[in-house]
């Protein structure tokens, strides 16, 4: 049994090494671009998000079609997504590295990290900045299990809510709301609430509300204050109660 555990541990360490061996930081990429290193940057987000803003000279090939895309021998390639959910990025990198003449690696932190560092981006005139990403309960679980740096921002009201610590063990939780309020109707997004929420950090802030749209309001204000790495738990409290099961009706949260 001990031998089997050791083999499993070695395999897991090997997997982690594979996952992180291709990651390039925003700082390192910027340095290469400044030196005019021959490198291709591929944005694997949806085209609508790409149009709203992307890294200078990046080309857009959504992750869903990259496996079937015929590409020339591009040499060194840097791939990025939104920096919140990297599942599609991992698959895109694997598909690209299976193509001849391509050596692909991922951009650590994705577009959200790049734009948070105030690096140059291209944006189509007249387009609104992208809305905060909504993620499902199960997607959030996967992010945490993969070791994604996450802070849960609890925007729910009252003392009868689901325990975030039980749903997502060993995850940082920030609770800026007073539990003395009895209903969601009492909640106003004040400067005091916003002041206590970290805005410029390496973690993804996941906003969780009562399904009343407060997360979207807070996200918009945080964006205006310079926060970039934001996500909203779709369904909020209802999603927690349902444990992410679609068979239970989940009300709209955030946007």
N, C-alpha and C positions, 0 to 999 in steps of 0.2 A: 504493500500500500504506500509506504514511504517512497519507494522507487518510482511508483506511478505519479505521485504528487510532484516529485522532482522533475520528471520528464515533462509534466504539464506546465510547471513553472518555467522551465527552459523554453518551451514552445511559446508561452505567452510573452516572455521577454523578447524572443525573436520576432514575434508579431509586432510588438511595440516598437522595436528597433526599425523594422521595415516601414511602419507607419510614419515615424518621425524623421527618417533618414533623408526624405526628399523635401523637407520643409525649408523654405528660404524666408528670411525675415523681410519686412518692408524696408528696413534700413539697408540690408544687403542688396535688395533689388534696386533701390534708389541709387546706390553706389555703382552698380553695374550699368544702369541707364546713363548716369552722368559720365561714365567712361566710354559710352557708345559700344558696349559689348553687344555682339550679335546675339540677340535673344528674342524669341517670340512670346508674347503674352496673350493667353486665351482666357476670356471671360465665359464661364459656363452657366451663368444665370440666364433667366428668361430675357428675351430681346427687349421687352418693355422696361425691365430694370436696367439693362445695358444702356438704353437710350436716355434714361434719366441721369446716368452718370457712370463713368468707367475710367479705368487707368488710361493715361495718354497712349494712343496707338494700339491699344488692346483690340483683338478681334473677337467677335462673339460667335461661339459655337455652343449652344445649350447642351447640358450634360446628357439629356435624353436622346440626342442624335449623334453624339460624338463617336460612338462605337461604329456607326455606319458611314461616317464621313471619310471620303477619300482625301488624303492630305499628302503634300509633297514631303520630302525629307527636311523637316524644319530645324533639325539640330536641337539645341537647348530650348526648352519651353517651360514657362511658368504658368501655372493654372490657378485661377482663383474663383471663389464663389462669394457668397455674402458674408462669410466669416462667422455665421451663427450656426448653421447646420452644414457640416462638411461631408455628409454621406455621398452626395452626388459628385463632389470634387474627388474623393478617393476613387470612385469608380471611373471617372473621366481620366484620371492619371493612369490607372491600370490599363485602360483601353488605348491611350496614347502611347504608352510604353510598349504595347504589343505591335505597334505600327513601325515599319522599318525607318531608320534614320531619325527617330524622335527620342529625345531624352527629357522626360517631363518630371517636374517637381511642383509641389503646391506652395502657394503663398500663405505663410502663417498668419492667421487672423483675417485673411481674405480682404474684400473690399472695405468692410467696416473699419478694419485696423489701418488700411492704407489711407483712407479719407480722414480718419481720426488724427493721423500724424500730419495733416495739412499738406500732404503731397499733392502734386498737380493732377487734376482729373478733368476729363472732358464731359460736357453736359450739353444736351440739346437745348437751344434757347426756347423759352416759353414753357418748358416742362416743369411740373411740380416735383419737388424732391420725393424720393420713394417713401412710402408709408412703412411703419414699423412692421417687421416680420411677425406673423402669427404662427405659433407652433402648437402642435397637439400635445396632450398629456404623454402619450407613448414616445413621441419624438423627444420631449424633454427628458424622459427617462433614459433614452438611448444616449443623448448628449452627455448626461451625468455619468453613465456607465463607461463611456469612452474617455472619461477624464477631462471633459470640457470644463474650463474655469467659469463657473456660473454663480451669480448671486441672485437669490429669489427675493423680489421686492413685494412684500405682502401689503396690498392696498385694500384688503377686506376689512369690514367693520364688524365688531361684536366679539363675543367669546365662545360662540357655539360653532365656529368654523372648523373645517378639517385641519388636522395638524400637518403642516408642511414638513416638519422633521420626520414624521412617520412615513409620508409619501416619498420623500427624497432624503434619506439618511446621509449624514456627513456632508451636507451642502450648506453653504453660508446663507443665512436668512437675514434680511433687513426689514424691520417692521416700523415704519414711520407713522403709523396711524394709531391714535388713542383708542383702546378697546372700550372706553367708557361710552362711546357713541352707540346708540341702540339700533339705528337703521342706516341703510346706505344713503337715504335721502338727507341725512345730516352731514354727509361728507362734502367738504369743500376743499379743493386743491389749493392749499395755502402756500405761501413762500416758506413757512416753517417746515412743511412736509417736504417740499422740493429741496430745501437746503441740506437736509440730512441724507439725501440719496447721492451716492457717488456718481460722478459724471464722466470723468476722464480716467479710465483704468483699463486693465487688460482683461477684465472679466466681462462676460455677457450678462447684462441685467435682464432678468425675466420678470415682467410685471404681471401680478396676479390680482384680479379684482373679484367683485361679487357678480360679474356678468352684467354690470351696469354701464360699461363704457368708460369708467374712470381711467383705466390703463391707457387708453388712447389719448386722453387729455394730458395725463402725466407724461406720456411718451413725447407728445408734441412740444411740451414745455422743456423737457430734457434735451430734445434735439436742438431747440433754439439756444439752449445754454451750452451746447457743444458736445453733448453725449452722442455717441455713434453706435455702440454695440448694444442695441436694444432688441428685445423680443417680447411678445405678449402671449400668455398662455390662453389659447382659444377656449372659451367657455368658462374660464375662471373657476370659481367655487363649484359650479355644476360639474365641470370636468373632473375635479378632484373627487366629488361624491360618486361619480360614475366610474372612477378608476380608468377613464379613457375609453370605456365601452360605448360604441356608437349606438347600441340598442336603446340607450337612455337618452332622452331628449336633452340637448345641451343648448342653452341660450347663447346668443351672440355676445362676445366680449371684445372690448376695445374697438375694433373697426371691422 
